[in-house]
Amino acid sequence: MNEKYCDEGVASEKLTDELDDLCSKFTYDAVILGDEAAFDYAIENRDKYFPDISLIYE
């Protein structure tokens, strides 16, 4: 999530749009989460975007 240049709501909306597109084209074995906002988003949206995918928080 890009909270450095926009607020959490806008960043969440942009990420949702990107994931809708990416998940329709690709599959993933794992997701690396780089900050707390990304971790929170992944947990909240785990069933939709990350079912049975390992989440790795740095």
C-alpha positions in Angstrom: 0.0 0.0 0.0 1.2 3.5 -0.8 0.4 5.5 2.3 3.4 7.7 1.8 1.7 9.8 -0.9 -2.0 9.3 -0.2 -4.2 8.5 2.8 -5.1 5.0 3.8 -8.6 5.1 2.2 -7.3 6.1 -1.2 -4.4 3.7 -1.0 -6.7 0.8 -0.1 -9.0 1.6 -3.0 -6.1 1.7 -5.5 -4.7 -1.6 -4.1 -8.1 -3.2 -4.4 -8.4 -2.2 -8.0 -4.9 -3.4 -8.8 -5.5 -6.8 -7.0 -8.8 -7.3 -8.8 -6.8 -7.0 -12.1 -3.8 -9.0 -11.0 -5.6 -11.9 -9.4 -7.6 -12.3 -12.6 -4.4 -12.9 -14.5 -1.9 -14.5 -12.1 -1.7 -16.9 -9.2 0.7 -16.5 -6.3 2.4 -18.8 -3.9 3.2 -16.2 -1.3 2.8 -12.5 -0.6 5.4 -10.4 1.2 4.0 -7.5 3.3 6.3 -4.6 3.8 4.5 -2.5 6.4 1.7 -2.5 9.0 -0.9 -1.1 6.6 -0.2 -3.8 4.1 -0.5 -6.4 6.8 -3.8 -5.0 8.0 -5.2 -4.9 4.5 -4.1 -8.5 3.8 -5.7 -9.8 6.9 -8.9 -7.9 6.2 -9.0 -9.2 2.6 -7.5 -12.6 3.1 -10.5 -14.6 2.0 -11.0 -12.5 -1.2 -7.4 -12.2 -2.4 -5.1 -14.5 -0.4 -6.9 -17.8 0.4 -4.4 -20.6 1.1 -1.5 -18.2 0.3 1.4 -17.7 2.7 1.6 -14.2 4.0 5.1 -13.0 5.0 5.4 -9.9 7.1 8.8 -8.1 7.2 
